[in-house]
Amino acid sequence: MRSISESRLGTWQRILVEGPSRRDASELMGRTECNRVVNFEAPTKLKDKLVGKLVDVRITEVMHYSLKGSLV
């Protein structure tokens, strides 16, 4: 599974935003089309508006069970 996650590094992924990250409330959490968890930072005033929406995120880091990204 790690090789699948590593193949996403540096790519743009469409994410369905589910809500705040479980480990870091300053980040949002969503899932890719292939169900990989992605945590990413978003401007505070946009966080509530993004939940339930599809957003584009660039994958910047591969973690053990998830990916980290930055909002496009």
N, C-alpha and C positions, 0 to 999 in steps of 0.2 A: 504494500500500500504506500510506503514512503516514496517509491519511485514514481507513482502516479502523482503524488503531491509535489515532488520535485520537478516534474515536467510542467507544472503550472507556474513555477517561479518566473517572474518577469512578464507574465502574460496579463491581459486584461480579462476579467471574468465578470459576468453578469451575476449579481448577488441578490437574493431575496432577503431583505433585512427583517430579522425576527424580533430584535430588541436589544437591550444592553448585554454586554459580555458578562458571563458569570464571574470571571476573575477580576475584571477591571471595569468599573462602572463608567469610566470616562470613554470607553470604546463601545461600539455597536457590534453585534454579531449577526451574521447571515450565512446562507448556504449557497454554494454554486449549483449549477444544473446537475452536477454529478454528486451532489450531497456532501461536499467537503465544507467543513466549518471554517469561516473566515472572520477574523476580528479586525476591526479598523477604526481609526479615529474619525470623528465627524465634528463639524462646528456645533457648539452647544445649542444654538437656536434652531438647528436643523434636525436634531436627534429625534424628537417626537414626530416630526413630519416624515421622516424616512422609514419608520416602522411600517411594514407591510408593502413597501415599494421595491421595485427592481432598480438597482443602481450599478454602475460600473466601478469596479475596484481593480487596481493594479496590485498583483501579488508581489510582495517585497521580501517575504521570509517564510520558510517552511519550519513549522514547529513539529513536535512529536505527534500530536493528534489534531492539529489545526493549521491554518495558514494565517499570516498577517498580511494586511494590505493597506493601501491608501486610496481614499476616495478620489475619483477622477473629477 
